[in-house]
Each structure stands twice: as structure tokens, then as C-alpha cells.
Amino acid sequence: MNIGIAGGGILGRLTAFFLLQRGCDITLFDENAEFPVLRPDVQYPSPSYVAAGMLAPYCEMEYAEPVVVKLGLESFSLWSSILEAMEERVFFQREGSLVVAHQQDKNEFQRLKQMVEKFTAEPVMRHVKGEQLREIEPEINPNIQEGLFFPLEGQVDSRGIMAAMGAYLKKNGAQLHFNAKAVAVSAGSIKTKTGEQTFDCVADCRGMGAKPDLPQLRGVRGEVVRVNAPDVTLGRPVRLMHPRYPLYIVPRPNHDFIIGATSIESEDLSGISLRGALELLSALYSLHSGFSEARITETCTQLRPALKNNAPRIFHSQRLVRANGLYRHGYLSAPRLAWLTAEFIMEQKAASGYEEIYEAQ
């Protein structure tokens, strides 16, 4: 089959990956440059470059629909096969994640604990206190005395996997068109400013770019700060529970850290707000005083595409499949959603156990 894919973010690239494995001819249109400029004074081209790349289905349980947790859990094994196929090395870690809270925010902590216990009796979570907590993360604020440790969770370098996927697709025969925004996507057709191409089937993975065709789609603003903190060492992602702005801190090599929290119901793409920066950085300092000497290397904003209940959907009609609505769970659930999208294109039927995410259009 000859498949056209509109959208070169993580979902579009993974959908292309799985369709290539099925022997399809792939043509992908990405509105961004092949090697987009990634520096503090430039608006980042896609949520795929801003995201922290957390793979934390249990930590997200308080905010995510059950289907998102299911997608995330089933994506773990897919991530392994995807990364093994890449020639370029991509930073990937599966050392677990840790959830903590200050004493005044213990209600949020307890609610997550109860939700996970209700979801599964498997040993996916450990309630750690005192010395047990210090063994996992010795450097966090000594006033924090307990945490929830999720040993199966992890993270992937979002920018690294985007580059590696692009190289893989190109090497394995996909036709990649960069700086080629899909201005119209319809059954069997993708139109750009330079012309129109036809295909046996089209996969629309444009995220917010698909809003003209999915009026129910909305953008949710996210704000992220990247810092370098030579005085701080964390071994895994840490979440700080808070009723208004739950904070995540994702460590990367060389004492680099990605910090995010905000999910604002707004489609404003301007720079990070003062309130957002204050909330992120003050909460960060409360977790580890060593962040006081950190240097801010980037502030980023982007819009996460969201649908009803913040759960993804696969909309389908003859010769056209639209996958969208990853919200704040892009890297968590994209592998499985991309696999389901590719499977539907090939088999023209819903996968068992996921009937709720398919919708005829």
C-alpha cells in the first residue's frame, strides 16, 4: 500500500515506522525543518520537541483516563523494539519514578496511592519512608519523609528519538518532505502549497494542525523550563504533588533537568508566564535547595492537542484515518496509538480491547 502521512511529530513518525514494517510505501509531510532550530529564543516547532518524554502510566493515573494508562503500559515493550531498530543511540532510562509531597499536600499523595492500589494488585508501587526514600533519592529535601516509588516507569529523550526516527525512516525508504505543511488532508489526498498527492490511504497525525477538520480538538498550553544544576543529582524522574501545579523534574545527563507542571486551558503560544515560571521554580527549590544555583537554559511553551476526556481517538473513513488527542501523554502512549493506527489502515477494523477510541467520521 502507498500511504501518505500528514504530520511529522512523534505520532506521525511512529505510525510511519509501523507501516514500513508492514511493507508499505510511505510519504510523510512535516511542516517543520528536517533539523529544526532548538535554542532558547526560538518558538519550538512541535510539542514533540518540548515534551519531557516521561513514560509514567501509574504516575499519570490521577489525571488520565484508563485507556491512556492502558496505552502507556502496552507502549513499554514497543519502545524497546523501536529503540533497538534505531542506528542512532537515544537516551532511554527505566529506573523508575518517584512521587513525593510536602506535608500540607498529603491528600494528593494518598489519592494517587489509593488509585494505583485499586487499579492493580501487582507490585508496581512501593510506599517508601525515611531511609528507604533516601536510598532511592538521597538528595531531595530532608523534610520530605515518604514517597511512592514506581520501579517500572522511565523516560526517553524526546529530541533524540525524533532525530533518530527521522534518520531511520529516510534510510528505510520513506519519502520525507520537510517544510511541507499539509494545508488540506482528505480521503486519499494530501495537499501542500506546492501541490497535491494521492495515496491508497492517508494518516492524519497533525495534532493541532488538524483542528480545521476536527472542531472538537482544543489546545492545552504547557510550560516547561530546562535548567543545568551542577549541584543536583537525581537518578530518575521525580514528581512533586500539589493540588494546583503538580511538578515533574526529569533528569538528563550532565546535570540537565526538564521541569514542567502547567496544563492551562488556553491556546496562547506566547512565552512562559511569570506565574508559571514562579510556580515551577519555587516548587523546584522546595524539592532540592541545590537548584538555587541552577542556570536556566530554556523556557518553552507549546499546545498539547486534546479531545473529550483528554483521551486519544482514531477517527476513520474510507481511505482516511486521523489519530489525535495525545494531550500531555504523547510519549507515554504514542507507540501503541501509532501501532493501532497502522493496524487499522492495514486491517480496516478496530483492535480488540480498544473499541472506545475508534470513531467513524
ABEGO torsion letter per residue (X at the ends): XBBBBBEABAAAAAAAAAAAAAGBBBBBBBABBABBBBBAABBBABAAAABAGBBBAAAAAAABBAAAAAAAAAAAAAAAAAAAABABBBBBBBAEBBBBBBAAAAAAAAAAAAAAAAABABBABBBBBEAAAAAABAABBAABABBBBBAABBBBBAAAAAAAAAAAAAAAGBBBBBGBBBABBBBGBBBBAAEBBBBABBBBAAEAAAAAABAABBBBBBBBBBBBBAABBBABBBBBBBAABBBBBBBBBGGBBBBBABBBBBABABBBBAAAAAAAAAAAAAABAAAAABBBABBBBBBBBBBBGGBBBBBBBBGBBBBBGAEAAAAAAAAAAAAAAAAAAAAGBBBBGAAAABBBX
